[in-house]
Structure formats: structure tokens, C-alpha cells
Amino acid sequence: MLRGEEHVAADAGMDGFARLRDRAIECGMRIQPPATRYTSDDELVLLACLANAQRIATTAMLPIDERLKKDITRCAEILIRHNLRLSPLTLYSGRNATKI
């Protein structure tokens, strides 16, 4: 959904992920085209932030743009509403990033 290829969630969910994608690009992050077979470092960071936002007790992972943080939180809630939870292992994917 982050790349704009999945249509599993409701339209409101897709809008939330489109906003997250646009905001991430505005912040200088690289989001791969839908058909790309690998995940960029920036996408891994976003996935880690989404996984963190799905947790009851979140920890500050990175210095992050406040608008991007709101979009991440909104998308994490969309995933939860659709009974989709990212694995705790996803939290490790963004551990080497310094900021976004």
C-alpha cells in the first residue's frame, strides 16, 4: 500500500497511504515504484516506524518530521482496523537510520 499498488484496504486507507507516500517523498525519502523487487532503505525505515506506531508502548526511534509522524500514526491505525499488524521484527529494519 505504501507504493500505491495494493487495493486491499478501504479507500480511506488508500488515501492515508497516498498521503504518507507523498509526505515521505517531500521529506526526501525514496519510495520505489510498485513493480520494484527490493525494498529501499527509506521504505524499511517507514515500515519500522509503522510497526512502532502499532505498538501499545512506542519508543522514539528517529528524529522525524511531525507531519510525517502524523501520517505514520494514521496509517498504523488503518492497518490495525483492517487486522493487519507488522511483525516486531520489522522494528529492526530502520535501526541504522539517523533521521527522516
PDB file as gemmi writes it, atoms N, CA and C in Angstrom:
CRYST1    1.000    1.000    1.000  90.00  90.00  90.00 P 1                      
ATOM      1  N   MET A   1       0.821  -1.189   0.000  1.00  0.00           N  
ATOM      2  CA  MET A   1       0.000   0.000   0.000  1.00  0.00           C  
ATOM      3  C   MET A   1       0.866   1.255   0.000  1.00  0.00           C  
ATOM      4  N   LEU A   2       2.042   1.172   0.586  1.00  0.00           N  
ATOM      5  CA  LEU A   2       2.936   2.329   0.642  1.00  0.00           C  
ATOM      6  C   LEU A   2       3.339   2.782  -0.759  1.00  0.00           C  
ATOM      7  N   ARG A   3       3.520   1.848  -1.645  1.00  0.00           N  
ATOM      8  CA  ARG A   3       3.912   2.180  -3.022  1.00  0.00           C  
ATOM      9  C   ARG A   3       2.718   2.492  -3.915  1.00  0.00           C  
ATOM     10  N   GLY A   4       1.506   2.235  -3.427  1.00  0.00           N  
ATOM     11  CA  GLY A   4       0.327   2.526  -4.216  1.00  0.00           C  
ATOM     12  C   GLY A   4      -0.129   1.376  -5.074  1.00  0.00           C  
ATOM     13  N   GLU A   5       0.294   0.149  -4.761  1.00  0.00           N  
ATOM     14  CA  GLU A   5      -0.052  -0.986  -5.611  1.00  0.00           C  
ATOM     15  C   GLU A   5      -1.144  -1.870  -5.041  1.00  0.00           C  
ATOM     16  N   GLU A   6      -1.337  -1.872  -3.733  1.00  0.00           N  
ATOM     17  CA  GLU A   6      -2.324  -2.752  -3.116  1.00  0.00           C  
ATOM     18  C   GLU A   6      -3.653  -2.027  -2.950  1.00  0.00           C  
ATOM     19  N   HIS A   7      -4.725  -2.737  -3.215  1.00  0.00           N  
ATOM     20  CA  HIS A   7      -6.052  -2.164  -3.050  1.00  0.00           C  
ATOM     21  C   HIS A   7      -6.865  -3.027  -2.094  1.00  0.00           C  
ATOM     22  N   VAL A   8      -6.220  -3.459  -1.027  1.00  0.00           N  
ATOM     23  CA  VAL A   8      -6.860  -4.330  -0.052  1.00  0.00           C  
ATOM     24  C   VAL A   8      -7.702  -3.518   0.920  1.00  0.00           C  
ATOM     25  N   ALA A   9      -7.184  -2.402   1.375  1.00  0.00           N  
ATOM     26  CA  ALA A   9      -7.874  -1.587   2.368  1.00  0.00           C  
ATOM     27  C   ALA A   9      -8.922  -0.714   1.699  1.00  0.00           C  
ATOM     28  N   ALA A  10      -9.784  -0.166   2.523  1.00  0.00           N  
ATOM     29  CA  ALA A  10     -10.825   0.738   2.023  1.00  0.00           C  
ATOM     30  C   ALA A  10     -10.196   1.989   1.424  1.00  0.00           C  
ATOM     31  N   ASP A  11     -10.990   2.721   0.665  1.00  0.00           N  
ATOM     32  CA  ASP A  11     -10.484   3.926   0.004  1.00  0.00           C  
ATOM     33  C   ASP A  11      -9.852   4.904   0.984  1.00  0.00           C  
ATOM     34  N   ALA A  12     -10.416   5.054   2.174  1.00  0.00           N  
ATOM     35  CA  ALA A  12      -9.833   5.960   3.169  1.00  0.00           C  
ATOM     36  C   ALA A  12      -8.432   5.504   3.533  1.00  0.00           C  
ATOM     37  N   GLY A  13      -8.228   4.205   3.596  1.00  0.00           N  
ATOM     38  CA  GLY A  13      -6.903   3.673   3.885  1.00  0.00           C  
ATOM     39  C   GLY A  13      -5.933   3.975   2.773  1.00  0.00           C  
ATOM     40  N   MET A  14      -6.387   3.820   1.557  1.00  0.00           N  
ATOM     41  CA  MET A  14      -5.514   4.100   0.421  1.00  0.00           C  
ATOM     42  C   MET A  14      -5.138   5.577   0.389  1.00  0.00           C  
ATOM     43  N   ASP A  15      -6.100   6.446   0.718  1.00  0.00           N  
ATOM     44  CA  ASP A  15      -5.798   7.880   0.780  1.00  0.00           C  
ATOM     45  C   ASP A  15      -4.751   8.161   1.843  1.00  0.00           C  
ATOM     46  N   GLY A  16      -4.862   7.473   2.983  1.00  0.00           N  
ATOM     47  CA  GLY A  16      -3.886   7.659   4.060  1.00  0.00           C  
ATOM     48  C   GLY A  16      -2.490   7.244   3.628  1.00  0.00           C  
ATOM     49  N   PHE A  17      -2.390   6.145   2.921  1.00  0.00           N  
ATOM     50  CA  PHE A  17      -1.083   5.687   2.454  1.00  0.00           C  
ATOM     51  C   PHE A  17      -0.553   6.556   1.321  1.00  0.00           C  
ATOM     52  N   ALA A  18      -1.449   7.092   0.506  1.00  0.00           N  
ATOM     53  CA  ALA A  18      -1.013   8.024  -0.543  1.00  0.00           C  
ATOM     54  C   ALA A  18      -0.440   9.283   0.097  1.00  0.00           C  
ATOM     55  N   ARG A  19      -1.092   9.779   1.157  1.00  0.00           N  
ATOM     56  CA  ARG A  19      -0.568  10.952   1.880  1.00  0.00           C  
ATOM     57  C   ARG A  19       0.783  10.642   2.510  1.00  0.00           C  
ATOM     58  N   LEU A  20       0.898   9.462   3.116  1.00  0.00           N  
ATOM     59  CA  LEU A  20       2.169   9.066   3.720  1.00  0.00           C  
ATOM     60  C   LEU A  20       3.264   8.999   2.659  1.00  0.00           C  
ATOM     61  N   ARG A  21       2.963   8.399   1.530  1.00  0.00           N  
ATOM     62  CA  ARG A  21       3.936   8.294   0.439  1.00  0.00           C  
ATOM     63  C   ARG A  21       4.365   9.690  -0.032  1.00  0.00           C  
ATOM     64  N   ASP A  22       3.391  10.575  -0.252  1.00  0.00           N  
ATOM     65  CA  ASP A  22       3.708  11.929  -0.715  1.00  0.00           C  
ATOM     66  C   ASP A  22       4.538  12.693   0.319  1.00  0.00           C  
ATOM     67  N   ARG A  23       4.174  12.565   1.586  1.00  0.00           N  
ATOM     68  CA  ARG A  23       4.905  13.257   2.656  1.00  0.00           C  
ATOM     69  C   ARG A  23       6.326  12.718   2.762  1.00  0.00           C  
ATOM     70  N   ALA A  24       6.476  11.414   2.659  1.00  0.00           N  
ATOM     71  CA  ALA A  24       7.813  10.812   2.732  1.00  0.00           C  
ATOM     72  C   ALA A  24       8.690  11.328   1.596  1.00  0.00           C  
ATOM     73  N   ILE A  25       8.133  11.425   0.408  1.00  0.00           N  
ATOM     74  CA  ILE A  25       8.886  11.942  -0.737  1.00  0.00           C  
ATOM     75  C   ILE A  25       9.250  13.408  -0.496  1.00  0.00           C  
ATOM     76  N   GLU A  26       8.310  14.200   0.049  1.00  0.00           N  
ATOM     77  CA  GLU A  26       8.594  15.599   0.387  1.00  0.00           C  
ATOM     78  C   GLU A  26       9.749  15.711   1.380  1.00  0.00           C  
ATOM     79  N   CYS A  27       9.859  14.724   2.259  1.00  0.00           N  
ATOM     80  CA  CYS A  27      10.919  14.720   3.273  1.00  0.00           C  
ATOM     81  C   CYS A  27      12.230  14.154   2.732  1.00  0.00           C  
ATOM     82  N   GLY A  28      12.258  13.856   1.435  1.00  0.00           N  
ATOM     83  CA  GLY A  28      13.490  13.386   0.809  1.00  0.00           C  
ATOM     84  C   GLY A  28      13.686  11.882   0.837  1.00  0.00           C  
ATOM     85  N   MET A  29      12.636  11.140   1.174  1.00  0.00           N  
ATOM     86  CA  MET A  29      12.748   9.683   1.214  1.00  0.00           C  
ATOM     87  C   MET A  29      12.472   9.105  -0.165  1.00  0.00           C  
ATOM     88  N   ARG A  30      13.041   7.942  -0.414  1.00  0.00           N  
ATOM     89  CA  ARG A  30      12.854   7.278  -1.696  1.00  0.00           C  
ATOM     90  C   ARG A  30      11.857   6.142  -1.550  1.00  0.00           C  
ATOM     91  N   ILE A  31      10.764   6.241  -2.313  1.00  0.00           N  
ATOM     92  CA  ILE A  31       9.758   5.189  -2.372  1.00  0.00           C  
ATOM     93  C   ILE A  31       9.862   4.566  -3.761  1.00  0.00           C  
ATOM     94  N   GLN A  32      10.076   3.279  -3.782  1.00  0.00           N  
ATOM     95  CA  GLN A  32      10.256   2.571  -5.050  1.00  0.00           C  
ATOM     96  C   GLN A  32       8.946   2.485  -5.829  1.00  0.00           C  
ATOM     97  N   PRO A  33       9.040   2.369  -7.155  1.00  0.00           N  
ATOM     98  CA  PRO A  33       7.840   2.126  -7.964  1.00  0.00           C  
ATOM     99  C   PRO A  33       7.218   0.777  -7.584  1.00  0.00           C  
ATOM    100  N   PRO A  34       5.915   0.606  -7.819  1.00  0.00           N  
ATOM    101  CA  PRO A  34       5.224  -0.623  -7.408  1.00  0.00           C  
ATOM    102  C   PRO A  34       5.863  -1.932  -7.862  1.00  0.00           C  
ATOM    103  N   ALA A  35       6.428  -2.005  -9.038  1.00  0.00           N  
ATOM    104  CA  ALA A  35       6.950  -3.283  -9.544  1.00  0.00           C  
ATOM    105  C   ALA A  35       8.366  -3.605  -9.066  1.00  0.00           C  
ATOM    106  N   THR A  36       8.987  -2.715  -8.299  1.00  0.00           N  
ATOM    107  CA  THR A  36      10.361  -2.947  -7.847  1.00  0.00           C  
ATOM    108  C   THR A  36      10.405  -4.162  -6.926  1.00  0.00           C  
ATOM    109  N   ARG A  37      11.421  -5.001  -7.118  1.00  0.00           N  
ATOM    110  CA  ARG A  37      11.514  -6.264  -6.369  1.00  0.00           C  
ATOM    111  C   ARG A  37      12.237  -6.129  -5.036  1.00  0.00           C  
ATOM    112  N   TYR A  38      12.822  -4.990  -4.750  1.00  0.00           N  
ATOM    113  CA  TYR A  38      13.520  -4.832  -3.476  1.00  0.00           C  
ATOM    114  C   TYR A  38      12.962  -3.625  -2.727  1.00  0.00           C  
ATOM    115  N   THR A  39      13.252  -3.580  -1.464  1.00  0.00           N  
ATOM    116  CA  THR A  39      12.779  -2.508  -0.602  1.00  0.00           C  
ATOM    117  C   THR A  39      13.923  -1.545  -0.340  1.00  0.00           C  
ATOM    118  N   SER A  40      13.675  -0.269  -0.530  1.00  0.00           N  
ATOM    119  CA  SER A  40      14.721   0.726  -0.290  1.00  0.00           C  
ATOM    120  C   SER A  40      14.948   0.894   1.214  1.00  0.00           C  
ATOM    121  N   ASP A  41      16.087   1.456   1.569  1.00  0.00           N  
ATOM    122  CA  ASP A  41      16.372   1.735   2.984  1.00  0.00           C  
ATOM    123  C   ASP A  41      15.305   2.648   3.576  1.00  0.00           C  
ATOM    124  N   ASP A  42      14.861   3.635   2.806  1.00  0.00           N  
ATOM    125  CA  ASP A  42      13.835   4.557   3.300  1.00  0.00           C  
ATOM    126  C   ASP A  42      12.509   3.837   3.535  1.00  0.00           C  
ATOM    127  N   GLU A  43      12.164   2.909   2.654  1.00  0.00           N  
ATOM    128  CA  GLU A  43      10.940   2.133   2.857  1.00  0.00           C  
ATOM    129  C   GLU A  43      11.050   1.265   4.107  1.00  0.00           C  
ATOM    130  N   LEU A  44      12.226   0.703   4.340  1.00  0.00           N  
ATOM    131  CA  LEU A  44      12.434  -0.088   5.562  1.00  0.00           C  
ATOM    132  C   LEU A  44      12.252   0.775   6.809  1.00  0.00           C  
ATOM    133  N   VAL A  45      12.747   2.007   6.745  1.00  0.00           N  
ATOM    134  CA  VAL A  45      12.579   2.928   7.878  1.00  0.00           C  
ATOM    135  C   VAL A  45      11.096   3.210   8.099  1.00  0.00           C  
ATOM    136  N   LEU A  46      10.364   3.476   7.027  1.00  0.00           N  
ATOM    137  CA  LEU A  46       8.930   3.740   7.172  1.00  0.00           C  
ATOM    138  C   LEU A  46       8.192   2.530   7.731  1.00  0.00           C  
ATOM    139  N   LEU A  47       8.552   1.337   7.273  1.00  0.00           N  
ATOM    140  CA  LEU A  47       7.929   0.127   7.799  1.00  0.00           C  
ATOM    141  C   LEU A  47       8.232  -0.038   9.289  1.00  0.00           C  
ATOM    142  N   ALA A  48       9.463   0.272   9.684  1.00  0.00           N  
ATOM    143  CA  ALA A  48       9.821   0.194  11.103  1.00  0.00           C  
ATOM    144  C   ALA A  48       9.014   1.211  11.909  1.00  0.00           C  
ATOM    145  N   CYS A  49       8.842   2.403  11.372  1.00  0.00           N  
ATOM    146  CA  CYS A  49       8.048   3.435  12.064  1.00  0.00           C  
ATOM    147  C   CYS A  49       6.584   3.020  12.160  1.00  0.00           C  
ATOM    148  N   LEU A  50       6.054   2.409  11.093  1.00  0.00           N  
ATOM    149  CA  LEU A  50       4.680   1.903  11.133  1.00  0.00           C  
ATOM    150  C   LEU A  50       4.532   0.808  12.189  1.00  0.00           C  
ATOM    151  N   ALA A  51       5.480  -0.110  12.235  1.00  0.00           N  
ATOM    152  CA  ALA A  51       5.442  -1.187  13.230  1.00  0.00           C  
ATOM    153  C   ALA A  51       5.518  -0.610  14.640  1.00  0.00           C  
ATOM    154  N   ASN A  52       6.361   0.383  14.831  1.00  0.00           N  
ATOM    155  CA  ASN A  52       6.491   1.024  16.133  1.00  0.00           C  
ATOM    156  C   ASN A  52       5.188   1.709  16.536  1.00  0.00           C  
ATOM    157  N   ALA A  53       4.549   2.377  15.584  1.00  0.00           N  
ATOM    158  CA  ALA A  53       3.302   3.093  15.867  1.00  0.00           C  
ATOM    159  C   ALA A  53       2.157   2.135  16.181  1.00  0.00           C  
ATOM    160  N   GLN A  54       2.272   0.876  15.788  1.00  0.00           N  
ATOM    161  CA  GLN A  54       1.242  -0.114  16.089  1.00  0.00           C  
ATOM    162  C   GLN A  54       1.382  -0.693  17.504  1.00  0.00           C  
ATOM    163  N   ARG A  55       2.456  -0.389  18.171  1.00  0.00           N  
ATOM    164  CA  ARG A  55       2.692  -0.941  19.496  1.00  0.00           C  
ATOM    165  C   ARG A  55       1.998  -0.107  20.569  1.00  0.00           C  
ATOM    166  N   ILE A  56       1.623  -0.754  21.657  1.00  0.00           N  
ATOM    167  CA  ILE A  56       0.985  -0.053  22.770  1.00  0.00           C  
ATOM    168  C   ILE A  56       1.966   0.924  23.394  1.00  0.00           C  
ATOM    169  N   ALA A  57       3.167   0.465  23.654  1.00  0.00           N  
ATOM    170  CA  ALA A  57       4.214   1.326  24.215  1.00  0.00           C  
ATOM    171  C   ALA A  57       5.225   1.589  23.107  1.00  0.00           C  
ATOM    172  N   THR A  58       5.167   2.772  22.520  1.00  0.00           N  
ATOM    173  CA  THR A  58       6.093   3.095  21.443  1.00  0.00           C  
ATOM    174  C   THR A  58       7.339   3.749  22.019  1.00  0.00           C  
ATOM    175  N   THR A  59       8.411   3.667  21.269  1.00  0.00           N  
ATOM    176  CA  THR A  59       9.651   4.329  21.661  1.00  0.00           C  
ATOM    177  C   THR A  59      10.043   5.294  20.556  1.00  0.00           C  
ATOM    178  N   ALA A  60      10.696   6.365  20.930  1.00  0.00           N  
ATOM    179  CA  ALA A  60      11.172   7.312  19.921  1.00  0.00           C  
ATOM    180  C   ALA A  60      12.267   6.636  19.127  1.00  0.00           C  
ATOM    181  N   MET A  61      12.037   6.445  17.844  1.00  0.00           N  
ATOM    182  CA  MET A  61      13.005   5.741  17.023  1.00  0.00           C  
ATOM    183  C   MET A  61      13.986   6.698  16.359  1.00  0.00           C  
ATOM    184  N   LEU A  62      13.456   7.771  15.788  1.00  0.00           N  
ATOM    185  CA  LEU A  62      14.275   8.688  15.000  1.00  0.00           C  
ATOM    186  C   LEU A  62      13.750  10.107  15.173  1.00  0.00           C  
ATOM    187  N   PRO A  63      14.612  11.097  14.954  1.00  0.00           N  
ATOM    188  CA  PRO A  63      14.073  12.454  14.817  1.00  0.00           C  
ATOM    189  C   PRO A  63      13.251  12.467  13.529  1.00  0.00           C  
ATOM    190  N   ILE A  64      11.994  12.792  13.624  1.00  0.00           N  
ATOM    191  CA  ILE A  64      11.108  12.647  12.479  1.00  0.00           C  
ATOM    192  C   ILE A  64      10.263  13.907  12.295  1.00  0.00           C  
ATOM    193  N   ASP A  65      10.009  14.249  11.062  1.00  0.00           N  
ATOM    194  CA  ASP A  65       9.140  15.367  10.718  1.00  0.00           C  
ATOM    195  C   ASP A  65       7.765  15.135  11.360  1.00  0.00           C  
ATOM    196  N   GLU A  66       7.235  16.134  12.040  1.00  0.00           N  
ATOM    197  CA  GLU A  66       5.965  15.970  12.759  1.00  0.00           C  
ATOM    198  C   GLU A  66       4.808  15.617  11.822  1.00  0.00           C  
ATOM    199  N   ARG A  67       4.786  16.196  10.632  1.00  0.00           N  
ATOM    200  CA  ARG A  67       3.712  15.875   9.684  1.00  0.00           C  
ATOM    201  C   ARG A  67       3.825  14.428   9.224  1.00  0.00           C  
ATOM    202  N   LEU A  68       5.051  13.964   9.024  1.00  0.00           N  
ATOM    203  CA  LEU A  68       5.268  12.575   8.626  1.00  0.00           C  
ATOM    204  C   LEU A  68       4.852  11.642   9.763  1.00  0.00           C  
ATOM    205  N   LYS A  69       5.156  12.046  10.973  1.00  0.00           N  
ATOM    206  CA  LYS A  69       4.791  11.245  12.145  1.00  0.00           C  
ATOM    207  C   LYS A  69       3.273  11.068  12.229  1.00  0.00           C  
ATOM    208  N   LYS A  70       2.520  12.129  11.970  1.00  0.00           N  
ATOM    209  CA  LYS A  70       1.054  12.037  12.000  1.00  0.00           C  
ATOM    210  C   LYS A  70       0.540  11.090  10.917  1.00  0.00           C  
ATOM    211  N   ASP A  71       1.138  11.161   9.735  1.00  0.00           N  
ATOM    212  CA  ASP A  71       0.725  10.269   8.653  1.00  0.00           C  
ATOM    213  C   ASP A  71       1.063   8.818   8.971  1.00  0.00           C  
ATOM    214  N   ILE A  72       2.202   8.582   9.598  1.00  0.00           N  
ATOM    215  CA  ILE A  72       2.594   7.229  10.004  1.00  0.00           C  
ATOM    216  C   ILE A  72       1.598   6.692  11.024  1.00  0.00           C  
ATOM    217  N   THR A  73       1.254   7.517  12.008  1.00  0.00           N  
ATOM    218  CA  THR A  73       0.293   7.098  13.036  1.00  0.00           C  
ATOM    219  C   THR A  73      -1.060   6.776  12.414  1.00  0.00           C  
ATOM    220  N   ARG A  74      -1.511   7.615  11.500  1.00  0.00           N  
ATOM    221  CA  ARG A  74      -2.794   7.396  10.820  1.00  0.00           C  
ATOM    222  C   ARG A  74      -2.772   6.074  10.046  1.00  0.00           C  
ATOM    223  N   CYS A  75      -1.691   5.799   9.343  1.00  0.00           N  
ATOM    224  CA  CYS A  75      -1.601   4.557   8.563  1.00  0.00           C  
ATOM    225  C   CYS A  75      -1.486   3.332   9.467  1.00  0.00           C  
ATOM    226  N   ALA A  76      -0.794   3.466  10.580  1.00  0.00           N  
ATOM    227  CA  ALA A  76      -0.710   2.356  11.537  1.00  0.00           C  
ATOM    228  C   ALA A  76      -2.096   2.017  12.064  1.00  0.00           C  
ATOM    229  N   GLU A  77      -2.905   3.033  12.325  1.00  0.00           N  
ATOM    230  CA  GLU A  77      -4.280   2.817  12.795  1.00  0.00           C  
ATOM    231  C   GLU A  77      -5.141   2.170  11.713  1.00  0.00           C  
ATOM    232  N   ILE A  78      -4.934   2.567  10.465  1.00  0.00           N  
ATOM    233  CA  ILE A  78      -5.666   1.955   9.345  1.00  0.00           C  
ATOM    234  C   ILE A  78      -5.351   0.465   9.275  1.00  0.00           C  
ATOM    235  N   LEU A  79      -4.071   0.128   9.386  1.00  0.00           N  
ATOM    236  CA  LEU A  79      -3.679  -1.284   9.352  1.00  0.00           C  
ATOM    237  C   LEU A  79      -4.312  -2.060  10.497  1.00  0.00           C  
ATOM    238  N   ILE A  80      -4.309  -1.481  11.692  1.00  0.00           N  
ATOM    239  CA  ILE A  80      -4.901  -2.150  12.858  1.00  0.00           C  
ATOM    240  C   ILE A  80      -6.391  -2.382  12.628  1.00  0.00           C  
ATOM    241  N   ARG A  81      -7.092  -1.370  12.105  1.00  0.00           N  
ATOM    242  CA  ARG A  81      -8.533  -1.514  11.836  1.00  0.00           C  
ATOM    243  C   ARG A  81      -8.813  -2.639  10.845  1.00  0.00           C  
ATOM    244  N   HIS A  82      -7.864  -2.903   9.957  1.00  0.00           N  
ATOM    245  CA  HIS A  82      -8.022  -3.980   8.980  1.00  0.00           C  
ATOM    246  C   HIS A  82      -7.378  -5.279   9.461  1.00  0.00           C  
ATOM    247  N   ASN A  83      -7.068  -5.318  10.758  1.00  0.00           N  
ATOM    248  CA  ASN A  83      -6.497  -6.507  11.395  1.00  0.00           C  
ATOM    249  C   ASN A  83      -5.154  -6.907  10.778  1.00  0.00           C  
ATOM    250  N   LEU A  84      -4.375  -5.901  10.378  1.00  0.00           N  
ATOM    251  CA  LEU A  84      -3.044  -6.133   9.809  1.00  0.00           C  
ATOM    252  C   LEU A  84      -2.013  -5.546  10.761  1.00  0.00           C  
ATOM    253  N   ARG A  85      -1.151  -6.391  11.274  1.00  0.00           N  
ATOM    254  CA  ARG A  85      -0.097  -5.936  12.183  1.00  0.00           C  
ATOM    255  C   ARG A  85       1.259  -6.328  11.630  1.00  0.00           C  
ATOM    256  N   LEU A  86       2.169  -5.373  11.655  1.00  0.00           N  
ATOM    257  CA  LEU A  86       3.536  -5.654  11.209  1.00  0.00           C  
ATOM    258  C   LEU A  86       4.271  -6.409  12.309  1.00  0.00           C  
ATOM    259  N   SER A  87       5.101  -7.322  11.908  1.00  0.00           N  
ATOM    260  CA  SER A  87       5.867  -8.138  12.839  1.00  0.00           C  
ATOM    261  C   SER A  87       6.800  -7.272  13.687  1.00  0.00           C  
ATOM    262  N   PRO A  88       7.028  -7.665  14.941  1.00  0.00           N  
ATOM    263  CA  PRO A  88       8.011  -6.944  15.761  1.00  0.00           C  
ATOM    264  C   PRO A  88       9.397  -6.921  15.113  1.00  0.00           C  
ATOM    265  N   LEU A  89       9.703  -7.921  14.286  1.00  0.00           N  
ATOM    266  CA  LEU A  89      10.998  -7.939  13.606  1.00  0.00           C  
ATOM    267  C   LEU A  89      11.153  -6.749  12.662  1.00  0.00           C  
ATOM    268  N   THR A  90      10.029  -6.203  12.206  1.00  0.00           N  
ATOM    269  CA  THR A  90      10.053  -5.043  11.323  1.00  0.00           C  
ATOM    270  C   THR A  90      10.688  -3.843  12.011  1.00  0.00           C  
ATOM    271  N   LEU A  91      10.611  -3.794  13.328  1.00  0.00           N  
ATOM    272  CA  LEU A  91      11.193  -2.684  14.084  1.00  0.00           C  
ATOM    273  C   LEU A  91      12.691  -2.558  13.849  1.00  0.00           C  
ATOM    274  N   TYR A  92      13.357  -3.660  13.547  1.00  0.00           N  
ATOM    275  CA  TYR A  92      14.797  -3.646  13.361  1.00  0.00           C  
ATOM    276  C   TYR A  92      15.221  -3.122  11.999  1.00  0.00           C  
ATOM    277  N   SER A  93      14.289  -3.038  11.061  1.00  0.00           N  
ATOM    278  CA  SER A  93      14.649  -2.651   9.699  1.00  0.00           C  
ATOM    279  C   SER A  93      15.105  -1.204   9.596  1.00  0.00           C  
ATOM    280  N   GLY A  94      14.715  -0.342  10.513  1.00  0.00           N  
ATOM    281  CA  GLY A  94      15.106   1.052  10.434  1.00  0.00           C  
ATOM    282  C   GLY A  94      16.125   1.462  11.468  1.00  0.00           C  
ATOM    283  N   ARG A  95      16.750   0.509  12.106  1.00  0.00           N  
ATOM    284  CA  ARG A  95      17.631   0.826  13.236  1.00  0.00           C  
ATOM    285  C   ARG A  95      18.903   1.583  12.872  1.00  0.00           C  
ATOM    286  N   ASN A  96      19.331   1.521  11.626  1.00  0.00           N  
ATOM    287  CA  ASN A  96      20.575   2.204  11.253  1.00  0.00           C  
ATOM    288  C   ASN A  96      20.355   3.610  10.696  1.00  0.00           C  
ATOM    289  N   ALA A  97      19.113   4.003  10.573  1.00  0.00           N  
ATOM    290  CA  ALA A  97      18.821   5.340  10.055  1.00  0.00           C  
ATOM    291  C   ALA A  97      19.126   6.384  11.115  1.00  0.00           C  
ATOM    292  N   THR A  98      19.470   7.569  10.674  1.00  0.00           N  
ATOM    293  CA  THR A  98      19.786   8.637  11.617  1.00  0.00           C  
ATOM    294  C   THR A  98      18.650   9.632  11.778  1.00  0.00           C  
ATOM    295  N   LYS A  99      17.942   9.930  10.691  1.00  0.00           N  
ATOM    296  CA  LYS A  99      16.784  10.818  10.791  1.00  0.00           C  
ATOM    297  C   LYS A  99      15.966  10.756   9.512  1.00  0.00           C  
ATOM    298  N   ILE A 100      14.710  11.149   9.633  1.00  0.00           N  
ATOM    299  CA  ILE A 100      13.846  11.307   8.469  1.00  0.00           C  
ATOM    300  C   ILE A 100      12.968  12.509   8.674  1.00  0.00           C  
TER     301      ILE A 100                                                      
END                                                                             
